[in-house]
């Protein structure tokens, strides 16, 4: 486990205290979770961009050509 020193405005620190108390957790755990969520969001964005770069309209249409042309189930209709 690593330790970092973080400087944040007092108003933000106060919000952290209040949220941590409301959530029944420590400020450290709240910040750790927030950082993990942000890393996950940015990683997902990169992953989707990489997948989009590999996409092909022709392969998409080929995959769709294998789908049966049938009426949707009643619960799937708009």
PDB file with one MODEL, atoms N, CA, C and O in Angstrom:
MODEL        1
ATOM      1  N   UNK A   1       0.852  -1.174   0.000  1.00  0.00           N
ATOM      2  CA  UNK A   1       0.000   0.000   0.000  1.00  0.00           C
ATOM      3  C   UNK A   1       0.893   1.231   0.000  1.00  0.00           C
ATOM      4  O   UNK A   1       1.898   1.281   0.709  1.00  0.00           O
ATOM      5  N   UNK A   2       0.523   2.215  -0.793  1.00  0.00           N
ATOM      6  CA  UNK A   2       1.280   3.457  -0.904  1.00  0.00           C
ATOM      7  C   UNK A   2       0.590   4.576  -0.147  1.00  0.00           C
ATOM      8  O   UNK A   2      -0.615   4.538   0.105  1.00  0.00           O
ATOM      9  N   UNK A   3       1.375   5.557   0.203  1.00  0.00           N
ATOM     10  CA  UNK A   3       0.863   6.738   0.880  1.00  0.00           C
ATOM     11  C   UNK A   3       1.148   7.955   0.015  1.00  0.00           C
ATOM     12  O   UNK A   3       2.245   8.095  -0.526  1.00  0.00           O
ATOM     13  N   UNK A   4       0.151   8.844  -0.118  1.00  0.00           N
ATOM     14  CA  UNK A   4       0.370  10.095  -0.839  1.00  0.00           C
ATOM     15  C   UNK A   4      -0.090  11.246   0.040  1.00  0.00           C
ATOM     16  O   UNK A   4      -0.957  11.091   0.900  1.00  0.00           O
ATOM     17  N   UNK A   5       0.501  12.380  -0.191  1.00  0.00           N
ATOM     18  CA  UNK A   5       0.081  13.591   0.485  1.00  0.00           C
ATOM     19  C   UNK A   5      -0.720  14.394  -0.531  1.00  0.00           C
ATOM     20  O   UNK A   5      -0.246  14.669  -1.633  1.00  0.00           O
ATOM     21  N   UNK A   6      -1.927  14.763  -0.155  1.00  0.00           N
ATOM     22  CA  UNK A   6      -2.824  15.427  -1.086  1.00  0.00           C
ATOM     23  C   UNK A   6      -3.260  16.767  -0.511  1.00  0.00           C
ATOM     24  O   UNK A   6      -3.722  16.845   0.627  1.00  0.00           O
ATOM     25  N   UNK A   7      -3.109  17.811  -1.300  1.00  0.00           N
ATOM     26  CA  UNK A   7      -3.553  19.139  -0.880  1.00  0.00           C
ATOM     27  C   UNK A   7      -4.845  19.458  -1.619  1.00  0.00           C
ATOM     28  O   UNK A   7      -4.890  19.461  -2.850  1.00  0.00           O
ATOM     29  N   UNK A   8      -5.889  19.726  -0.851  1.00  0.00           N
ATOM     30  CA  UNK A   8      -7.181  20.074  -1.438  1.00  0.00           C
ATOM     31  C   UNK A   8      -7.760  21.266  -0.689  1.00  0.00           C
ATOM     32  O   UNK A   8      -7.431  21.487   0.477  1.00  0.00           O
ATOM     33  N   UNK A   9      -8.611  22.027  -1.343  1.00  0.00           N
ATOM     34  CA  UNK A   9      -9.233  23.168  -0.665  1.00  0.00           C
ATOM     35  C   UNK A   9     -10.058  22.708   0.543  1.00  0.00           C
ATOM     36  O   UNK A   9     -10.610  21.608   0.553  1.00  0.00           O
ATOM     37  N   UNK A  10     -10.126  23.558   1.537  1.00  0.00           N
ATOM     38  CA  UNK A  10     -10.855  23.227   2.767  1.00  0.00           C
ATOM     39  C   UNK A  10     -12.322  22.893   2.478  1.00  0.00           C
ATOM     40  O   UNK A  10     -12.888  21.993   3.098  1.00  0.00           O
ATOM     41  N   UNK A  11     -12.930  23.613   1.543  1.00  0.00           N
ATOM     42  CA  UNK A  11     -14.340  23.350   1.239  1.00  0.00           C
ATOM     43  C   UNK A  11     -14.534  21.934   0.692  1.00  0.00           C
ATOM     44  O   UNK A  11     -15.508  21.264   1.035  1.00  0.00           O
ATOM     45  N   UNK A  12     -13.617  21.483  -0.151  1.00  0.00           N
ATOM     46  CA  UNK A  12     -13.696  20.121  -0.683  1.00  0.00           C
ATOM     47  C   UNK A  12     -13.451  19.094   0.425  1.00  0.00           C
ATOM     48  O   UNK A  12     -14.109  18.055   0.474  1.00  0.00           O
ATOM     49  N   UNK A  13     -12.517  19.390   1.295  1.00  0.00           N
ATOM     50  CA  UNK A  13     -12.238  18.507   2.424  1.00  0.00           C
ATOM     51  C   UNK A  13     -13.481  18.375   3.319  1.00  0.00           C
ATOM     52  O   UNK A  13     -13.795  17.286   3.800  1.00  0.00           O
ATOM     53  N   UNK A  14     -14.167  19.471   3.530  1.00  0.00           N
ATOM     54  CA  UNK A  14     -15.385  19.442   4.343  1.00  0.00           C
ATOM     55  C   UNK A  14     -16.444  18.560   3.685  1.00  0.00           C
ATOM     56  O   UNK A  14     -17.112  17.775   4.360  1.00  0.00           O
ATOM     57  N   UNK A  15     -16.596  18.692   2.367  1.00  0.00           N
ATOM     58  CA  UNK A  15     -17.552  17.835   1.650  1.00  0.00           C
ATOM     59  C   UNK A  15     -17.160  16.367   1.792  1.00  0.00           C
ATOM     60  O   UNK A  15     -18.019  15.506   1.981  1.00  0.00           O
ATOM     61  N   UNK A  16     -15.862  16.084   1.701  1.00  0.00           N
ATOM     62  CA  UNK A  16     -15.392  14.714   1.873  1.00  0.00           C
ATOM     63  C   UNK A  16     -15.740  14.174   3.258  1.00  0.00           C
ATOM     64  O   UNK A  16     -16.212  13.045   3.395  1.00  0.00           O
ATOM     65  N   UNK A  17     -15.503  14.988   4.279  1.00  0.00           N
ATOM     66  CA  UNK A  17     -15.843  14.574   5.649  1.00  0.00           C
ATOM     67  C   UNK A  17     -17.320  14.226   5.763  1.00  0.00           C
ATOM     68  O   UNK A  17     -17.693  13.197   6.326  1.00  0.00           O
ATOM     69  N   UNK A  18     -18.156  15.114   5.213  1.00  0.00           N
ATOM     70  CA  UNK A  18     -19.602  14.902   5.308  1.00  0.00           C
ATOM     71  C   UNK A  18     -20.037  13.644   4.549  1.00  0.00           C
ATOM     72  O   UNK A  18     -20.832  12.850   5.052  1.00  0.00           O
ATOM     73  N   UNK A  19     -19.513  13.473   3.345  1.00  0.00           N
ATOM     74  CA  UNK A  19     -19.873  12.297   2.551  1.00  0.00           C
ATOM     75  C   UNK A  19     -19.390  11.006   3.207  1.00  0.00           C
ATOM     76  O   UNK A  19     -20.114  10.011   3.251  1.00  0.00           O
ATOM     77  N   UNK A  20     -18.165  11.033   3.715  1.00  0.00           N
ATOM     78  CA  UNK A  20     -17.623   9.842   4.368  1.00  0.00           C
ATOM     79  C   UNK A  20     -18.476   9.475   5.581  1.00  0.00           C
ATOM     80  O   UNK A  20     -18.778   8.303   5.806  1.00  0.00           O
ATOM     81  N   UNK A  21     -18.857  10.477   6.353  1.00  0.00           N
ATOM     82  CA  UNK A  21     -19.700  10.218   7.520  1.00  0.00           C
ATOM     83  C   UNK A  21     -21.052   9.652   7.080  1.00  0.00           C
ATOM     84  O   UNK A  21     -21.547   8.686   7.660  1.00  0.00           O
ATOM     85  N   UNK A  22     -21.639  10.257   6.058  1.00  0.00           N
ATOM     86  CA  UNK A  22     -22.939   9.803   5.544  1.00  0.00           C
ATOM     87  C   UNK A  22     -22.855   8.363   5.036  1.00  0.00           C
ATOM     88  O   UNK A  22     -23.775   7.573   5.246  1.00  0.00           O
ATOM     89  N   UNK A  23     -21.751   8.027   4.369  1.00  0.00           N
ATOM     90  CA  UNK A  23     -21.560   6.688   3.803  1.00  0.00           C
ATOM     91  C   UNK A  23     -21.052   5.686   4.833  1.00  0.00           C
ATOM     92  O   UNK A  23     -21.010   4.484   4.568  1.00  0.00           O
ATOM     93  N   UNK A  24     -20.670   6.176   5.998  1.00  0.00           N
ATOM     94  CA  UNK A  24     -20.162   5.284   7.048  1.00  0.00           C
ATOM     95  C   UNK A  24     -18.797   4.702   6.702  1.00  0.00           C
ATOM     96  O   UNK A  24     -18.514   3.540   6.994  1.00  0.00           O
ATOM     97  N   UNK A  25     -17.959   5.516   6.080  1.00  0.00           N
ATOM     98  CA  UNK A  25     -16.629   5.062   5.681  1.00  0.00           C
ATOM     99  C   UNK A  25     -15.609   6.148   5.999  1.00  0.00           C
ATOM    100  O   UNK A  25     -15.965   7.237   6.451  1.00  0.00           O
ATOM    101  N   UNK A  26     -14.358   5.845   5.761  1.00  0.00           N
ATOM    102  CA  UNK A  26     -13.311   6.844   6.008  1.00  0.00           C
ATOM    103  C   UNK A  26     -13.119   7.713   4.764  1.00  0.00           C
ATOM    104  O   UNK A  26     -13.512   7.348   3.657  1.00  0.00           O
ATOM    105  N   UNK A  27     -12.502   8.869   4.986  1.00  0.00           N
ATOM    106  CA  UNK A  27     -12.171   9.739   3.857  1.00  0.00           C
ATOM    107  C   UNK A  27     -11.218   9.015   2.917  1.00  0.00           C
ATOM    108  O   UNK A  27     -11.360   9.112   1.698  1.00  0.00           O
ATOM    109  N   UNK A  28     -10.251   8.293   3.467  1.00  0.00           N
ATOM    110  CA  UNK A  28      -9.304   7.553   2.625  1.00  0.00           C
ATOM    111  C   UNK A  28     -10.031   6.556   1.728  1.00  0.00           C
ATOM    112  O   UNK A  28      -9.744   6.469   0.534  1.00  0.00           O
ATOM    113  N   UNK A  29     -10.966   5.810   2.297  1.00  0.00           N
ATOM    114  CA  UNK A  29     -11.694   4.825   1.503  1.00  0.00           C
ATOM    115  C   UNK A  29     -12.561   5.501   0.446  1.00  0.00           C
ATOM    116  O   UNK A  29     -12.677   5.005  -0.674  1.00  0.00           O
ATOM    117  N   UNK A  30     -13.164   6.622   0.798  1.00  0.00           N
ATOM    118  CA  UNK A  30     -13.985   7.370  -0.162  1.00  0.00           C
ATOM    119  C   UNK A  30     -13.132   7.858  -1.344  1.00  0.00           C
ATOM    120  O   UNK A  30     -13.539   7.735  -2.500  1.00  0.00           O
ATOM    121  N   UNK A  31     -11.975   8.399  -1.054  1.00  0.00           N
ATOM    122  CA  UNK A  31     -11.080   8.872  -2.113  1.00  0.00           C
ATOM    123  C   UNK A  31     -10.575   7.699  -2.951  1.00  0.00           C
ATOM    124  O   UNK A  31     -10.514   7.800  -4.177  1.00  0.00           O
ATOM    125  N   UNK A  32     -10.214   6.595  -2.310  1.00  0.00           N
ATOM    126  CA  UNK A  32      -9.749   5.413  -3.029  1.00  0.00           C
ATOM    127  C   UNK A  32     -10.810   4.914  -3.991  1.00  0.00           C
ATOM    128  O   UNK A  32     -10.505   4.575  -5.134  1.00  0.00           O
ATOM    129  N   UNK A  33     -12.050   4.865  -3.537  1.00  0.00           N
ATOM    130  CA  UNK A  33     -13.152   4.415  -4.384  1.00  0.00           C
ATOM    131  C   UNK A  33     -13.377   5.382  -5.536  1.00  0.00           C
ATOM    132  O   UNK A  33     -13.608   4.953  -6.667  1.00  0.00           O
ATOM    133  N   UNK A  34     -13.315   6.682  -5.266  1.00  0.00           N
ATOM    134  CA  UNK A  34     -13.506   7.685  -6.314  1.00  0.00           C
ATOM    135  C   UNK A  34     -12.411   7.587  -7.375  1.00  0.00           C
ATOM    136  O   UNK A  34     -12.695   7.694  -8.567  1.00  0.00           O
ATOM    137  N   UNK A  35     -11.182   7.387  -6.958  1.00  0.00           N
ATOM    138  CA  UNK A  35     -10.075   7.251  -7.902  1.00  0.00           C
ATOM    139  C   UNK A  35     -10.252   5.978  -8.737  1.00  0.00           C
ATOM    140  O   UNK A  35     -10.035   5.993  -9.949  1.00  0.00           O
ATOM    141  N   UNK A  36     -10.645   4.885  -8.090  1.00  0.00           N
ATOM    142  CA  UNK A  36     -10.867   3.631  -8.814  1.00  0.00           C
ATOM    143  C   UNK A  36     -11.983   3.784  -9.846  1.00  0.00           C
ATOM    144  O   UNK A  36     -11.871   3.276 -10.962  1.00  0.00           O
ATOM    145  N   UNK A  37     -13.050   4.477  -9.480  1.00  0.00           N
ATOM    146  CA  UNK A  37     -14.148   4.708 -10.427  1.00  0.00           C
ATOM    147  C   UNK A  37     -13.691   5.545 -11.617  1.00  0.00           C
ATOM    148  O   UNK A  37     -14.067   5.260 -12.754  1.00  0.00           O
ATOM    149  N   UNK A  38     -12.893   6.564 -11.369  1.00  0.00           N
ATOM    150  CA  UNK A  38     -12.393   7.419 -12.450  1.00  0.00           C
ATOM    151  C   UNK A  38     -11.463   6.640 -13.368  1.00  0.00           C
ATOM    152  O   UNK A  38     -11.551   6.763 -14.590  1.00  0.00           O
ATOM    153  N   UNK A  39     -10.575   5.842 -12.793  1.00  0.00           N
ATOM    154  CA  UNK A  39      -9.675   5.020 -13.600  1.00  0.00           C
ATOM    155  C   UNK A  39     -10.485   4.053 -14.460  1.00  0.00           C
ATOM    156  O   UNK A  39     -10.181   3.859 -15.637  1.00  0.00           O
ATOM    157  N   UNK A  40     -11.503   3.456 -13.879  1.00  0.00           N
ATOM    158  CA  UNK A  40     -12.358   2.531 -14.618  1.00  0.00           C
ATOM    159  C   UNK A  40     -13.053   3.229 -15.776  1.00  0.00           C
ATOM    160  O   UNK A  40     -13.109   2.691 -16.882  1.00  0.00           O
ATOM    161  N   UNK A  41     -13.582   4.420 -15.533  1.00  0.00           N
ATOM    162  CA  UNK A  41     -14.270   5.169 -16.591  1.00  0.00           C
ATOM    163  C   UNK A  41     -13.319   5.517 -17.727  1.00  0.00           C
ATOM    164  O   UNK A  41     -13.673   5.362 -18.896  1.00  0.00           O
ATOM    165  N   UNK A  42     -12.124   5.984 -17.404  1.00  0.00           N
ATOM    166  CA  UNK A  42     -11.155   6.341 -18.440  1.00  0.00           C
ATOM    167  C   UNK A  42     -10.660   5.114 -19.194  1.00  0.00           C
ATOM    168  O   UNK A  42     -10.464   5.166 -20.408  1.00  0.00           O
ATOM    169  N   UNK A  43     -10.458   4.016 -18.481  1.00  0.00           N
ATOM    170  CA  UNK A  43     -10.035   2.772 -19.129  1.00  0.00           C
ATOM    171  C   UNK A  43     -11.115   2.259 -20.068  1.00  0.00           C
ATOM    172  O   UNK A  43     -10.813   1.776 -21.159  1.00  0.00           O
ATOM    173  N   UNK A  44     -12.351   2.359 -19.658  1.00  0.00           N
ATOM    174  CA  UNK A  44     -13.463   1.922 -20.501  1.00  0.00           C
ATOM    175  C   UNK A  44     -13.538   2.766 -21.756  1.00  0.00           C
ATOM    176  O   UNK A  44     -13.776   2.249 -22.848  1.00  0.00           O
ATOM    177  N   UNK A  45     -13.337   4.053 -21.602  1.00  0.00           N
ATOM    178  CA  UNK A  45     -13.340   4.957 -22.755  1.00  0.00           C
ATOM    179  C   UNK A  45     -12.254   4.552 -23.752  1.00  0.00           C
ATOM    180  O   UNK A  45     -12.504   4.509 -24.956  1.00  0.00           O
ATOM    181  N   UNK A  46     -11.061   4.257 -23.260  1.00  0.00           N
ATOM    182  CA  UNK A  46      -9.966   3.818 -24.132  1.00  0.00           C
ATOM    183  C   UNK A  46     -10.297   2.482 -24.797  1.00  0.00           C
ATOM    184  O   UNK A  46     -10.053   2.302 -25.990  1.00  0.00           O
ATOM    185  N   UNK A  47     -10.850   1.550 -24.026  1.00  0.00           N
ATOM    186  CA  UNK A  47     -11.205   0.235 -24.553  1.00  0.00           C
ATOM    187  C   UNK A  47     -12.220   0.364 -25.690  1.00  0.00           C
ATOM    188  O   UNK A  47     -12.064  -0.249 -26.745  1.00  0.00           O
ATOM    189  N   UNK A  48     -13.257   1.167 -25.463  1.00  0.00           N
ATOM    190  CA  UNK A  48     -14.288   1.335 -26.493  1.00  0.00           C
ATOM    191  C   UNK A  48     -13.737   2.045 -27.732  1.00  0.00           C
ATOM    192  O   UNK A  48     -14.121   1.717 -28.854  1.00  0.00           O
ATOM    193  N   UNK A  49     -12.859   2.996 -27.538  1.00  0.00           N
ATOM    194  CA  UNK A  49     -12.246   3.684 -28.681  1.00  0.00           C
ATOM    195  C   UNK A  49     -11.400   2.709 -29.498  1.00  0.00           C
ATOM    196  O   UNK A  49     -11.424   2.746 -30.728  1.00  0.00           O
ATOM    197  N   UNK A  50     -10.656   1.840 -28.820  1.00  0.00           N
ATOM    198  CA  UNK A  50      -9.852   0.842 -29.520  1.00  0.00           C
ATOM    199  C   UNK A  50     -10.739  -0.140 -30.280  1.00  0.00           C
ATOM    200  O   UNK A  50     -10.425  -0.514 -31.409  1.00  0.00           O
ATOM    201  N   UNK A  51     -11.840  -0.557 -29.667  1.00  0.00           N
ATOM    202  CA  UNK A  51     -12.773  -1.459 -30.352  1.00  0.00           C
ATOM    203  C   UNK A  51     -13.382  -0.772 -31.566  1.00  0.00           C
ATOM    204  O   UNK A  51     -13.526  -1.391 -32.620  1.00  0.00           O
ATOM    205  N   UNK A  52     -13.741   0.498 -31.431  1.00  0.00           N
ATOM    206  CA  UNK A  52     -14.333   1.236 -32.547  1.00  0.00           C
ATOM    207  C   UNK A  52     -13.338   1.368 -33.701  1.00  0.00           C
ATOM    208  O   UNK A  52     -13.732   1.318 -34.866  1.00  0.00           O
ATOM    209  N   UNK A  53     -12.066   1.535 -33.387  1.00  0.00           N
ATOM    210  CA  UNK A  53     -11.045   1.644 -34.433  1.00  0.00           C
ATOM    211  C   UNK A  53     -10.931   0.359 -35.246  1.00  0.00           C
ATOM    212  O   UNK A  53     -10.573   0.395 -36.424  1.00  0.00           O
ATOM    213  N   UNK A  54     -11.236  -0.781 -34.616  1.00  0.00           N
ATOM    214  CA  UNK A  54     -11.145  -2.074 -35.303  1.00  0.00           C
ATOM    215  C   UNK A  54     -12.437  -2.438 -36.016  1.00  0.00           C
ATOM    216  O   UNK A  54     -12.498  -3.456 -36.706  1.00  0.00           O
ATOM    217  N   UNK A  55     -13.475  -1.616 -35.857  1.00  0.00           N
ATOM    218  CA  UNK A  55     -14.785  -1.933 -36.414  1.00  0.00           C
ATOM    219  C   UNK A  55     -14.785  -1.855 -37.937  1.00  0.00           C
ATOM    220  O   UNK A  55     -13.981  -1.156 -38.555  1.00  0.00           O
ATOM    221  N   UNK A  56     -15.711  -2.596 -38.505  1.00  0.00           N
ATOM    222  CA  UNK A  56     -15.845  -2.614 -39.958  1.00  0.00           C
ATOM    223  C   UNK A  56     -17.327  -2.683 -40.300  1.00  0.00           C
ATOM    224  O   UNK A  56     -18.045  -3.549 -39.800  1.00  0.00           O
ATOM    225  N   UNK A  57     -17.773  -1.789 -41.133  1.00  0.00           N
ATOM    226  CA  UNK A  57     -19.178  -1.792 -41.562  1.00  0.00           C
ATOM    227  C   UNK A  57     -19.509  -3.099 -42.287  1.00  0.00           C
ATOM    228  O   UNK A  57     -20.598  -3.648 -42.120  1.00  0.00           O
ATOM    229  N   UNK A  58     -18.573  -3.589 -43.086  1.00  0.00           N
ATOM    230  CA  UNK A  58     -18.804  -4.828 -43.838  1.00  0.00           C
ATOM    231  C   UNK A  58     -18.984  -6.011 -42.883  1.00  0.00           C
ATOM    232  O   UNK A  58     -19.874  -6.836 -43.089  1.00  0.00           O
ATOM    233  N   UNK A  59     -18.155  -6.104 -41.848  1.00  0.00           N
ATOM    234  CA  UNK A  59     -18.298  -7.216 -40.887  1.00  0.00           C
ATOM    235  C   UNK A  59     -19.602  -7.092 -40.112  1.00  0.00           C
ATOM    236  O   UNK A  59     -20.243  -8.096 -39.803  1.00  0.00           O
ATOM    237  N   UNK A  60     -19.995  -5.851 -39.797  1.00  0.00           N
ATOM    238  CA  UNK A  60     -21.260  -5.623 -39.101  1.00  0.00           C
ATOM    239  C   UNK A  60     -22.433  -6.108 -39.958  1.00  0.00           C
ATOM    240  O   UNK A  60     -23.313  -6.820 -39.475  1.00  0.00           O
ATOM    241  N   UNK A  61     -22.432  -5.721 -41.209  1.00  0.00           N
ATOM    242  CA  UNK A  61     -23.511  -6.130 -42.107  1.00  0.00           C
ATOM    243  C   UNK A  61     -23.499  -7.639 -42.341  1.00  0.00           C
ATOM    244  O   UNK A  61     -24.556  -8.252 -42.488  1.00  0.00           O
ATOM    245  N   UNK A  62     -22.313  -8.237 -42.376  1.00  0.00           N
ATOM    246  CA  UNK A  62     -22.213  -9.699 -42.504  1.00  0.00           C
ATOM    247  C   UNK A  62     -22.846 -10.380 -41.295  1.00  0.00           C
ATOM    248  O   UNK A  62     -23.581 -11.356 -41.448  1.00  0.00           O
ATOM    249  N   UNK A  63     -22.573  -9.883 -40.116  1.00  0.00           N
ATOM    250  CA  UNK A  63     -23.167 -10.459 -38.902  1.00  0.00           C
ATOM    251  C   UNK A  63     -24.678 -10.301 -38.931  1.00  0.00           C
ATOM    252  O   UNK A  63     -25.403 -11.231 -38.576  1.00  0.00           O
ATOM    253  N   UNK A  64     -25.167  -9.131 -39.351  1.00  0.00           N
ATOM    254  CA  UNK A  64     -26.611  -8.903 -39.420  1.00  0.00           C
ATOM    255  C   UNK A  64     -27.286  -9.820 -40.439  1.00  0.00           C
ATOM    256  O   UNK A  64     -28.457 -10.164 -40.283  1.00  0.00           O
ATOM    257  N   UNK A  65     -26.564 -10.211 -41.464  1.00  0.00           N
ATOM    258  CA  UNK A  65     -27.156 -11.067 -42.496  1.00  0.00           C
ATOM    259  C   UNK A  65     -27.511 -12.450 -41.949  1.00  0.00           C
ATOM    260  O   UNK A  65     -28.286 -13.177 -42.570  1.00  0.00           O
ATOM    261  N   UNK A  66     -26.966 -12.812 -40.818  1.00  0.00           N
ATOM    262  CA  UNK A  66     -27.240 -14.116 -40.205  1.00  0.00           C
ATOM    263  C   UNK A  66     -28.418 -14.064 -39.229  1.00  0.00           C
ATOM    264  O   UNK A  66     -28.818 -15.090 -38.680  1.00  0.00           O
ATOM    265  N   UNK A  67     -28.960 -12.887 -39.020  1.00  0.00           N
ATOM    266  CA  UNK A  67     -30.087 -12.734 -38.101  1.00  0.00           C
ATOM    267  C   UNK A  67     -31.380 -12.973 -38.880  1.00  0.00           C
ATOM    268  O   UNK A  67     -31.602 -12.411 -39.953  1.00  0.00           O
ATOM    269  N   UNK A  68     -32.218 -13.822 -38.302  1.00  0.00           N
ATOM    270  CA  UNK A  68     -33.482 -14.147 -38.977  1.00  0.00           C
ATOM    271  C   UNK A  68     -34.358 -12.908 -39.109  1.00  0.00           C
ATOM    272  O   UNK A  68     -34.402 -12.063 -38.215  1.00  0.00           O
ATOM    273  N   UNK A  69     -35.055 -12.815 -40.240  1.00  0.00           N
ATOM    274  CA  UNK A  69     -35.986 -11.716 -40.472  1.00  0.00           C
ATOM    275  C   UNK A  69     -37.338 -12.145 -39.927  1.00  0.00           C
ATOM    276  O   UNK A  69     -38.145 -12.742 -40.641  1.00  0.00           O
ATOM    277  N   UNK A  70     -37.581 -11.841 -38.663  1.00  0.00           N
ATOM    278  CA  UNK A  70     -38.808 -12.284 -38.007  1.00  0.00           C
ATOM    279  C   UNK A  70     -39.394 -11.139 -37.197  1.00  0.00           C
ATOM    280  O   UNK A  70     -38.688 -10.207 -36.812  1.00  0.00           O
ATOM    281  N   UNK A  71     -40.674 -11.222 -36.948  1.00  0.00           N
ATOM    282  CA  UNK A  71     -41.345 -10.232 -36.107  1.00  0.00           C
ATOM    283  C   UNK A  71     -40.806 -10.352 -34.677  1.00  0.00           C
ATOM    284  O   UNK A  71     -40.531 -11.459 -34.212  1.00  0.00           O
ATOM    285  N   UNK A  72     -40.656  -9.239 -33.990  1.00  0.00           N
ATOM    286  CA  UNK A  72     -40.192  -9.315 -32.595  1.00  0.00           C
ATOM    287  C   UNK A  72     -41.267  -9.915 -31.697  1.00  0.00           C
ATOM    288  O   UNK A  72     -42.455  -9.889 -32.019  1.00  0.00           O
ATOM    289  N   UNK A  73     -40.827 -10.453 -30.571  1.00  0.00           N
ATOM    290  CA  UNK A  73     -41.765 -10.971 -29.572  1.00  0.00           C
ATOM    291  C   UNK A  73     -42.639  -9.816 -29.116  1.00  0.00           C
ATOM    292  O   UNK A  73     -42.212  -8.663 -29.181  1.00  0.00           O
ATOM    293  N   UNK A  74     -43.854 -10.097 -28.657  1.00  0.00           N
ATOM    294  CA  UNK A  74     -44.760  -9.004 -28.232  1.00  0.00           C
ATOM    295  C   UNK A  74     -44.134  -8.079 -27.180  1.00  0.00           C
ATOM    296  O   UNK A  74     -44.358  -6.869 -27.213  1.00  0.00           O
ATOM    297  N   UNK A  75     -43.368  -8.628 -26.264  1.00  0.00           N
ATOM    298  CA  UNK A  75     -42.776  -7.793 -25.216  1.00  0.00           C
ATOM    299  C   UNK A  75     -41.613  -6.943 -25.724  1.00  0.00           C
ATOM    300  O   UNK A  75     -41.159  -6.040 -25.022  1.00  0.00           O
ATOM    301  N   UNK A  76     -41.116  -7.225 -26.953  1.00  0.00           N
ATOM    302  CA  UNK A  76     -40.024  -6.454 -27.540  1.00  0.00           C
ATOM    303  C   UNK A  76     -40.495  -5.384 -28.520  1.00  0.00           C
ATOM    304  O   UNK A  76     -39.690  -4.589 -29.006  1.00  0.00           O
ATOM    305  N   UNK A  77     -41.787  -5.360 -28.811  1.00  0.00           N
ATOM    306  CA  UNK A  77     -42.305  -4.372 -29.766  1.00  0.00           C
ATOM    307  C   UNK A  77     -42.380  -3.002 -29.118  1.00  0.00           C
ATOM    308  O   UNK A  77     -42.585  -2.870 -27.912  1.00  0.00           O
ATOM    309  N   UNK A  78     -42.210  -2.006 -29.938  1.00  0.00           N
ATOM    310  CA  UNK A  78     -42.313  -0.621 -29.454  1.00  0.00           C
ATOM    311  C   UNK A  78     -43.766  -0.216 -29.352  1.00  0.00           C
ATOM    312  O   UNK A  78     -44.066   0.913 -28.963  1.00  0.00           O
TER     313      UNK A  78
ENDMDL
END
